[in-house]
Amino acid sequence: MSERAVICNAGEQEWVLPRTYGVYRIPAPAPGEDCATLPVSDRIDVIDMGDGRRIEVPIHARKIAEDLVSDLGDYGVFLAAGDQAAPEEIEAARERMTQVAKRLVFEGDQEWARSHNYRLLSDLHRRAVKKLGLEREWAYKPAAMAECPVCGEKVKPAVAVCRSCGAILDRAKAKQFGIVPGGQTAPRGRQRARHA
């Protein structure tokens, strides 16, 4: 008699898991869906003995499902107790994801307080901030910096004037925001020296 197990995914990510007895795709829930499911059936794995003999080994559905979900509990993937996920199982999975996200945000806060280094914080930390609807300075990737052609200092892309030397990097933008009058081209540093 064939056994059956049901894997449920209450998270946001699809998972593709290769095993010797097959490749399993655990779908992500569709918009508006509480969780997605993947029914798992018994399988036969074949062991090659190397001398022309092959041994067939039955693998029960529940063992397959337990193996597949073993490392995914933090991401909302679980094995249903019955033929479908019960509301309390989905709620427990969501609560676990929330607790994991809170832990990741706490770790991110601690690392940021120590290092102020964006590179030491992973996308998991950033996604946790987003999931909880929080704002953190470290959750935003810094924009790639350009070099000022006059002084060589690092500047944000698309800035109008170099903060370091006062060189006008985008004349139209500088004029638009009143940083320089219509035809003026001298950097701010030189302007100050002239008026002093």
N, C-alpha and C positions, 0 to 999 in steps of 0.2 A: 504494500500500500504506500503510495507516494505521499511524502510529507510536503508541507508548504509553510513558508514563513513570509512575513511582510516587513520590509524595511521602509521607514518613514523619514521624510526630510522636511523639517520645519524651518530650516535655514534658508539662505538666499543663494547658495552656490550649488551648482551641479557637480557631481563627482563621477569620474571614470576610473574604475579600479580593476586592473588586470590581475588575474590569478591563473594558476596552471590549469584549472578546470573551466576557465572562461573569463570573459571581460564583462564587467557589470557597470551599467550606467545608472547612477542614482539621480533622478531628475530633480531640479529645483522646482518649488511650487510655482504654478502659473499665477499671474496677478489676480488677487482676490481669493486665492486658494490658501487654506490653512496649512496644508502639508501635501507633499507629493509622495507617492508610494511606488515601491518596486517589489512585486511578488517574486519570491525565490523558490525554486523547486529543487528536489534531490538531483544530484549529478553523479556521473561516474568519472573518476580520474583514472588515468592509465599510467602505470609505472613500468618503464622499460627496464628489464633486468639486464640488458646488455648482451645476452646470448640468444637473441631471437625470441625470448619469452617475454610476454607482457602480462602484467597482472592488473585486473580491473578492481578498483577500490571504490565502493559506494561512499558518497559524502552526503550526509543528511542536510536538508534545507536549513534547519535551524543552526547547525554548525557553520554552514557557509555564511548565513546572515550575521551570526555573532562575530565571525572573522571580519566581515566587511565593515561593520559599524564600530569595531573595537577602538579605533583611534579618532572617531568622528563625533563623539558625544558632545564635545565643546562647540561643534558647529551645527547642532540641531538635528543630527541624524541618530535614529534609534530604532530598535527592533520592537515592533508592536507586540503586545501580549496576545492579541487575537488576530482576526482576519483583517482588521483595519485599526487605525489609530484612534484611541479613545480621547475625548476632549482633555481629560486630566493628563494624559501622556504628552499631548501637544503642549499643554501649559507648562508641564515640568521641563520639557525640552527648551521652551522659550525662556523660562526662568534660569536654566543653566547657562544659556547663551548670554543672558543679561549679566549674570554673576561673572562670567569669563570676561565680558567686555569691561566691567567695572575694575576687575583685577588688572587688565591690560592698560586702562587709563591710569590707574594708580602707579603701575610700573613706569609708564611714560612720564608721569609727573615727577617721579623720583629721579629718573634718568636725566630729564631736562634740568632739574634743580642742580644736579651734579655737574653736567657737562655742557649744557646749552649747545648740543651737537645734533643737528637733524639726522645725520647719518646713523646714529646709534638707535634710532627709533624706526621700527619696521612698519610696513603697510598694515599689518595686523593692529598695531597700536592706533594708527590713523583711522582705520575702519571702525574700531571700537568707539572712538570719539564721535564719529558720524552716527553710529548705531544708537548711541545714547542721547543724541541730539545736543551734545556739548560743544563748547568752543575751547580750543587750546591753541596757544601760540605755536607749539611744536607740531600741531597736526597739519600745518600747511607746509608744503614743500617750498623752499625758497626759490625764487625765480633765478634763472641763470644770469650771471652778471656779465656785462660787457666792459671793455676798457675805454677810458676817455682817450681820444687820439692826441690830446694836448699833454696831459700830465701822466697818463698811464694808470690812474687810479681806477678801481672797480666801481662801476655805476650800474644802476638798474637799467635794463633795456627800456627804450622809449622815454627817458628823462629829457627834459628840455635843456637843462643847464647842469654842468658838472658841479657838484657840491664842493669839491675839493679846490678846483682852480677857477671856477666861474666861467669856463668855456661854454659857448652856446653850441649845443649838440643838435638841437632841432629848432631852427629859426622860426618856423611857422607856429609851432606850439608855444615857444617863448613869447612871440608877439601876441598870440591869442590870449594868453593869461597875463599880459601886461608886465612880463618880466623885463622886456626891453621895449623901448619905443620903436615906432615904425622902421626907421632905417639904421638904428644903432647896432653895431656889431661887436663892440668891445666887451670882453668878459667883465663880470661884476668886480673882480679884484682890482682891475685897472680903473674902473669907474670910480671906485672908492678912493683910489690914490689921487685921481684927478680933482675930486671934490674936496679933498682934505686940506 
